[in-house]
Each structure stands twice: as C-alpha cells, then as structure tokens.
Amino acid sequence: MNARAPATAAVTRIGRFYITRELANGSIGTVYLGRDPVIDREVAIKTFSPKLPPLERKQREHQLINEARAAGRLSHPNIVTIYDASTENNIAYIAMEYLQGQVLSRLLDKGHRFAVADTASIAWKIADALSYAHQNGVVHRDVKPSNIFMVGDRQPKLVDFGIARAPNRLPEEMTFDDSSPYTLFNNNLLGTPAYMSPEQALGRPADERSDIYSLGAVMYEMLTGRKPFHAKTTDDLLDAIAHKAPPPPHELNPKVPSSLSLIVMKAMHKKQEKRYQTATEMADEIKNYMNDERRARREKQSVTELMAEDSDNGRSSTAHLRPLLVVALIATLIVAGLLLWLR
C-alpha cells in the first residue's frame, strides 16, 4: 500500500470509490488509491486480476471475503481499518485505510536496525492489537514483518487478515501453489515458514498462542538482524522450527537486555503451554519491561545530576575559602618579616 509513481488506471471507478491512481500491480492483482465521495477520504482498494484462472480467481476472492470478515469486525489503532468489500462488474474488491509508509520487512531487508527501546514499543503495540483481535475471536495466523506496516518510525499496523481464523470466515478450500506467500503442509493452511509456530510447522491447528510465537519471531529478527532459523530447504526449515531452539537474542546482540531476551524466548517456546497463554499477558510483560527501563534511566539520570550538583557545591565551597586563605598567607608573611627585623 506504499505509494508509487502515478499510473494511468484503466479502471476509473470501483463501487462507490473513484480511482485516483495505481499504487501497486502484481501478477495476482492491483491496489489502487481511491477516494470515497461520501465521506471524502482516501482509501486503498485491493482487487484481484480478472485474468487469473477461474479456480485461482475464486480462491483469491474467497480469501478477500475472509479478510474483510476478519479485519472488518476489528477497530484498533494498530490494526488496518476495513471500510467496505463487495463485488461489482465481476470485480471483487476490498476498500481499506490508506497507509503511508512501508512494511517492516522492507526496512529489515534494507538493513535497518531498530533500537532496543523501539523494538519493545512496536512489539507491545502489536501484542495489544493481537490481544484485541483474539478477544473478538480472530486469530491472524500469519504474523510476519511483511504484514506489519510501519506508519512513521514507531506506529505499526497489523495488515492482511486473508488467512485469519474468524467466527464468520468461509470454509477453507485454498490450494495455492508454492509461489503463494503462505504454505500448505499436510493440507493444513499455515503462515509463512520463517515465522510460523512449531504446531503450524507440524501441520497442526493454530490458535492464539501461534500468533504469540510469530510475534516473538518478529521481535527476534528486529533485535538480532537475523531470522530465528535458517535452512536450505523448506522441509529442513520446518524441522528446525518444530524441534530446535535458536540462541537467545542477547547472545547475538549484547545490547539486548536479558530480561527482554527472556520475553522473546518465552513467546517462542516449542510447547504452547510454556508460552504466554494470551497476547494480553505478553503485552503486559513487554509494558512492564519498558516501565522498568524508564525507571532505571530516570534513577541513573537522578544519580548523575546529584553527583554533578555535589561536585559544583564542592567547587563553590572551595571558592568561598580562597579569600581567607590569601589573607592568612599575607598575615603569615608579615609576622615572619617582623620576626626577622627584630632579630
């Protein structure tokens, strides 16, 4: 949804929305910048290409409806807002909040390194968003950097609920090929391999704790500059996710406090029952960490200021004594001179 150079759009209107220009174009569809004439606001409109094979087109439209049903029931400052979804003139579309910025994955791919404090703040906001989604019966199932849109430096938005589990989603019938951004394993729909949970890697159902694991994996990459697991093949990667543990973040990046490293490792525990049981619990833990860090910084600053004040007071006291010392020295010299004269 990041802006690109203006392009002449063959489509001038979709639903009630007037098309301004094209934002992105790929093999499976197009994202347009549009305007809602009723509310007079800009929107991003996602559509799928009518040139797709009939079966794949049906599956993509199926996904679009599920995204609208899942995200459309949510209203949170760190979740993209869905305004409308429909089919008109044989074009299925979803209209959503127009976000200006770039996805987290692009920043990471460029080598951007986030400060520890910024990573904690971003993760806390996403954990809070997941907590809200889970409380409303929505499990994202594909939390990853490319589904976290950064508006500015520290304002994340969770996007793309296309494979989310929601109370009103359509039955799953997707069979996308290997070029799909998500993976099928034993006919179970999963997230993206590098960030999926062990249970997803084993082809088991994903629940709220799967989202918690995936957020932990995102935090891991933000703190260390590398993904938790690397492998030459997808099968090897899935095996590593299911059975191996990565080194804690603070071992790869000494700037990461061990307390924050523990939060990441608990979120990424192999056993679901050993992780945070709710995203609320994880968000609270991150918030407590941030509060402790702020308190420690304030105390350190207070100590530094007190030491500086004491030093200034010491110099001030010495300055007051200097005139007295000069007078005493002069008096001593006078007395010594008189004694010498008398002799």
C-alpha positions as CSV (number, residue, x, y, z in Angstrom):
1,M,0.0,0.0,0.0
2,N,3.0,2.3,-0.2
3,A,2.7,5.0,-2.9
4,R,4.4,4.5,-6.3
5,A,4.7,6.7,-9.3
6,P,1.3,7.7,-10.8
7,A,0.0,5.4,-13.5
8,T,-2.9,5.7,-15.8
9,A,-5.6,3.3,-14.5
10,A,-7.9,1.5,-16.9
11,V,-10.4,1.4,-14.1
12,T,-11.9,4.8,-13.1
13,R,-14.4,3.6,-10.5
14,I,-14.9,0.6,-8.3
15,G,-18.1,0.5,-6.3
16,R,-18.7,4.0,-5.0
17,F,-15.0,4.8,-5.0
18,Y,-13.3,6.9,-7.6
19,I,-9.8,5.7,-8.7
20,T,-7.1,8.2,-8.4
21,R,-4.1,6.2,-9.4
22,E,-2.4,2.8,-9.2
23,L,-0.4,2.0,-6.0
24,A,0.9,-1.5,-6.8
25,N,0.5,-4.0,-9.5
26,G,1.4,-7.7,-9.4
27,S,0.6,-11.0,-11.1
28,I,-2.5,-11.7,-9.0
29,G,-4.0,-8.2,-8.7
30,T,-3.8,-4.5,-8.2
31,V,-4.0,-2.0,-5.4
32,Y,-5.4,1.4,-6.2
33,L,-5.6,4.7,-4.4
34,G,-9.2,5.8,-4.4
35,R,-11.5,8.4,-2.9
36,D,-14.7,7.8,-1.1
37,P,-17.1,10.6,-2.3
38,V,-19.5,10.1,0.6
39,I,-17.0,10.6,3.4
40,D,-14.4,12.4,1.2
41,R,-11.4,10.4,2.3
42,E,-8.6,8.5,0.6
43,V,-8.8,4.7,0.6
44,A,-6.6,1.8,-0.6
45,I,-8.6,-0.6,-2.8
46,K,-7.3,-4.1,-3.3
47,T,-8.6,-6.2,-6.3
48,F,-7.6,-9.4,-8.0
49,S,-6.9,-9.7,-11.7
50,P,-9.8,-10.9,-13.9
51,K,-7.1,-12.7,-16.0
52,L,-6.5,-15.3,-13.2
53,P,-7.5,-18.8,-14.0
54,P,-11.2,-19.3,-12.8
55,L,-10.3,-21.6,-9.9
56,E,-7.5,-19.4,-8.6
57,R,-9.6,-16.3,-9.0
58,K,-12.4,-17.9,-7.0
59,Q,-9.9,-18.8,-4.3
60,R,-8.5,-15.3,-4.2
61,E,-11.9,-13.8,-3.9
62,H,-12.7,-16.3,-1.2
63,Q,-9.6,-15.0,0.6
64,L,-10.6,-11.4,0.1
65,I,-14.0,-12.0,1.7
66,N,-12.4,-13.7,4.7
67,E,-10.0,-10.8,5.1
68,A,-12.9,-8.4,5.1
69,R,-14.9,-10.5,7.5
70,A,-12.0,-10.9,9.9
71,A,-10.5,-7.4,9.9
72,G,-13.8,-5.7,9.3
73,R,-15.0,-6.7,12.8
74,L,-12.0,-5.1,14.4
75,S,-11.4,-1.5,15.4
76,H,-7.9,-0.9,16.9
77,P,-5.3,1.8,16.4
78,N,-2.7,-0.8,15.4
79,I,-4.9,-2.8,13.0
80,V,-5.7,-1.7,9.5
81,T,-9.3,-0.4,9.2
82,I,-11.6,-2.1,6.6
83,Y,-14.2,0.2,5.1
84,D,-16.0,-1.9,2.5
85,A,-15.9,-5.1,0.5
86,S,-18.1,-6.2,-2.4
87,T,-18.2,-7.5,-6.0
88,E,-19.2,-5.2,-8.8
89,N,-19.0,-5.7,-12.6
90,N,-17.3,-9.1,-11.9
91,I,-14.6,-7.4,-9.8
92,A,-14.2,-8.3,-6.2
93,Y,-12.6,-5.6,-4.1
94,I,-11.9,-4.6,-0.5
95,A,-11.5,-0.9,0.5
96,M,-9.3,-0.1,3.5
97,E,-7.4,2.5,5.3
98,Y,-4.8,4.2,3.1
99,L,-1.5,3.8,4.9
100,Q,1.6,5.8,4.0
101,G,5.0,4.3,5.0
102,Q,6.4,0.9,4.3
103,V,6.2,-2.7,5.5
104,L,8.5,-3.8,8.3
105,S,10.1,-6.5,6.1
106,R,11.3,-3.8,3.6
107,L,13.0,-1.9,6.4
108,L,14.7,-5.1,7.7
109,D,15.7,-6.1,4.2
110,K,17.4,-2.8,3.8
111,G,19.5,-3.5,6.9
112,H,17.7,-1.1,9.2
113,R,18.5,-1.9,12.8
114,F,15.9,-0.9,15.4
115,A,16.9,0.4,18.8
116,V,16.0,-2.0,21.6
117,A,13.5,0.5,23.1
118,D,11.8,1.0,19.7
119,T,11.6,-2.8,19.1
120,A,9.9,-3.2,22.5
121,S,7.5,-0.4,21.8
122,I,6.5,-1.7,18.4
123,A,6.1,-5.3,19.7
124,W,4.0,-4.1,22.6
125,K,1.6,-2.3,20.2
126,I,1.3,-5.4,18.0
127,A,0.8,-7.6,21.1
128,D,-2.0,-5.3,22.2
129,A,-3.6,-5.5,18.7
130,L,-3.4,-9.3,18.8
131,S,-5.0,-9.3,22.3
132,Y,-7.9,-7.2,20.9
133,A,-8.3,-9.5,17.9
134,H,-8.2,-12.7,19.9
135,Q,-10.8,-11.3,22.3
136,N,-13.0,-10.8,19.3
137,G,-12.5,-14.3,18.0
138,V,-9.9,-13.5,15.3
139,V,-6.6,-15.4,15.1
140,H,-4.3,-13.8,12.4
141,R,-2.2,-17.0,11.7
142,D,0.3,-15.1,9.5
143,V,2.1,-12.5,11.7
144,K,5.3,-11.6,10.0
145,P,7.2,-8.4,9.0
146,S,5.6,-8.1,5.6
147,N,2.2,-8.0,7.4
148,I,3.2,-5.2,9.8
149,F,3.0,-1.8,8.1
150,M,5.1,1.0,9.6
151,V,3.4,4.4,9.5
152,G,6.3,6.6,10.5
153,D,9.1,5.2,12.7
154,R,7.1,3.7,15.6
155,Q,3.5,3.3,14.6
156,P,2.8,-0.3,13.4
157,K,-0.4,-1.5,11.8
158,L,-1.2,-5.2,11.5
159,V,-2.5,-5.9,8.0
160,D,-3.6,-8.8,5.7
161,F,-6.1,-11.0,7.5
162,G,-6.6,-13.1,4.4
163,I,-5.9,-16.4,6.2
164,A,-7.1,-15.3,9.6
165,R,-9.4,-17.6,11.6
166,A,-12.6,-15.7,12.4
167,P,-16.1,-16.8,13.5
168,N,-17.7,-15.8,10.2
169,R,-15.0,-16.9,7.7
170,L,-15.8,-19.1,4.8
171,P,-14.7,-22.7,4.8
172,E,-11.1,-23.2,3.8
173,E,-10.7,-24.6,0.3
174,M,-7.4,-23.0,-0.8
175,T,-4.8,-24.9,-2.7
176,F,-2.3,-22.2,-3.8
177,D,1.0,-23.3,-5.4
178,D,4.4,-22.8,-4.0
179,S,4.5,-19.2,-5.2
180,S,1.9,-18.3,-2.6
181,P,3.0,-16.1,0.3
182,Y,1.8,-18.9,2.7
183,T,2.4,-22.6,2.8
184,L,0.2,-25.7,2.8
185,F,1.5,-28.7,4.8
186,N,-0.5,-31.9,5.1
187,N,-3.4,-30.0,3.6
188,N,-3.4,-27.5,6.5
189,L,-3.2,-23.8,5.9
190,L,-0.2,-22.2,7.6
191,G,1.6,-19.0,7.8
192,T,4.9,-18.0,6.3
193,P,7.6,-20.7,7.0
194,A,10.2,-18.4,8.7
195,Y,7.7,-17.1,11.2
196,M,5.2,-19.9,11.7
197,S,4.9,-21.7,15.0
198,P,6.0,-25.3,15.7
199,E,2.5,-26.6,15.7
200,Q,1.9,-24.9,12.3
201,A,5.2,-26.5,11.0
202,L,3.9,-29.9,12.1
203,G,0.6,-29.3,10.3
204,R,-1.4,-28.9,13.4
205,P,-4.2,-26.3,14.0
206,A,-3.1,-22.8,15.0
207,D,-4.6,-20.9,17.9
208,E,-3.9,-17.6,19.7
209,R,-0.6,-18.9,21.0
210,S,0.6,-19.4,17.4
211,D,0.3,-15.6,16.9
212,I,2.3,-15.1,20.0
213,Y,5.1,-17.3,18.7
214,S,5.1,-15.5,15.4
215,L,5.3,-12.1,17.1
216,G,8.3,-13.5,19.1
217,A,10.0,-14.5,15.9
218,V,9.4,-11.0,14.5
219,M,10.9,-9.5,17.7
220,Y,13.9,-11.9,17.4
221,E,14.7,-10.6,13.9
222,M,14.3,-6.9,14.9
223,L,16.7,-7.4,17.8
224,T,19.3,-9.5,16.1
225,G,19.1,-8.7,12.4
226,R,18.5,-12.3,11.5
227,K,15.6,-14.8,11.4
228,P,15.5,-17.4,14.2
229,F,16.1,-20.3,11.8
230,H,17.8,-20.8,8.5
231,A,17.8,-23.8,6.3
232,K,18.5,-24.7,2.6
233,T,15.0,-26.3,2.1
234,T,11.6,-25.7,3.4
235,D,11.4,-29.2,4.9
236,D,14.6,-28.5,6.9
237,L,13.3,-25.2,8.0
238,L,10.0,-26.7,9.2
239,D,12.0,-29.4,11.1
240,A,14.2,-26.8,12.8
241,I,11.2,-24.7,13.8
242,A,9.4,-27.8,15.2
243,H,12.4,-29.3,17.1
244,K,15.3,-26.8,17.6
245,A,15.8,-23.7,19.7
246,P,17.6,-20.6,18.4
247,P,20.2,-18.9,20.5
248,P,18.7,-16.1,22.8
249,P,18.8,-12.6,21.3
250,H,21.1,-11.2,23.9
251,E,23.8,-13.8,22.8
252,L,23.7,-12.4,19.3
253,N,23.3,-8.8,20.3
254,P,24.9,-7.7,23.6
255,K,22.8,-4.5,23.6
256,V,19.6,-6.6,24.2
257,P,18.9,-6.8,28.0
258,S,18.5,-10.4,29.2
259,S,15.0,-9.5,30.5
260,L,13.8,-8.6,27.0
261,S,15.6,-11.7,25.6
262,L,13.6,-13.9,28.0
263,I,10.3,-12.4,26.8
264,V,11.2,-13.3,23.2
265,M,12.3,-16.8,24.1
266,K,9.2,-17.5,26.2
267,A,6.9,-16.3,23.3
268,M,8.8,-18.7,21.1
269,H,8.8,-21.7,23.3
270,K,8.2,-25.0,21.4
271,K,5.4,-26.1,23.7
272,Q,2.3,-24.0,23.5
273,E,1.6,-24.4,27.3
274,K,5.0,-22.9,28.1
275,R,4.4,-19.7,26.1
276,Y,2.4,-16.7,27.1
277,Q,-1.1,-18.1,27.2
278,T,-2.7,-14.8,26.0
279,A,-1.4,-11.9,23.9
280,T,-2.6,-9.7,26.8
281,E,-0.1,-11.4,29.1
282,M,2.7,-10.9,26.6
283,A,1.8,-7.2,26.1
284,D,1.8,-6.7,29.9
285,E,5.2,-8.3,30.2
286,I,6.6,-6.0,27.5
287,K,5.0,-3.0,29.1
288,N,6.5,-3.9,32.5
289,Y,9.9,-4.2,30.8
290,M,9.6,-0.8,29.2
291,N,8.5,0.8,32.6
292,D,11.4,-0.8,34.4
293,E,13.8,0.5,31.7
294,R,12.3,4.0,32.0
295,R,12.6,3.9,35.8
296,A,16.2,2.7,35.6
297,R,17.0,5.6,33.2
298,R,15.4,8.1,35.5
299,E,17.2,6.8,38.5
300,K,20.5,6.9,36.6
301,Q,19.9,10.4,35.5
302,S,19.0,11.5,39.0
303,V,22.2,10.0,40.4
304,T,24.2,11.7,37.7
305,E,22.6,15.1,38.4
306,L,23.2,14.6,42.2
307,M,26.9,13.9,41.6
308,A,27.2,16.9,39.4
309,E,25.5,19.0,42.0
310,D,27.8,17.7,44.7
311,S,30.8,18.5,42.5
312,D,29.5,22.0,41.9
313,N,28.9,22.5,45.6
314,G,32.4,21.3,46.4
315,R,33.9,23.8,44.0
316,S,31.7,26.5,45.3
317,S,32.8,25.8,48.9
318,T,36.5,26.0,47.9
319,A,35.8,29.2,46.1
320,H,34.5,30.8,49.4
321,L,37.6,29.7,51.2
322,R,40.1,31.2,48.8
323,P,40.0,34.8,50.1
324,L,40.5,33.6,53.7
325,L,43.5,31.6,52.6
326,V,45.0,34.6,50.9
327,V,44.6,36.8,54.0
328,A,46.1,34.1,56.2
329,L,49.1,33.7,53.9
330,I,49.7,37.5,53.9
331,A,49.4,37.7,57.7
332,T,51.9,34.8,58.0
333,L,54.4,36.6,55.7
334,I,54.1,39.9,57.7
335,V,54.6,38.2,61.0
336,A,57.6,36.3,59.6
337,G,59.1,39.6,58.3
338,L,58.7,41.3,61.7
339,L,60.4,38.5,63.5
340,L,63.3,38.7,61.1
341,W,63.6,42.5,61.5
342,L,63.5,42.2,65.4
343,R,66.4,39.7,65.2
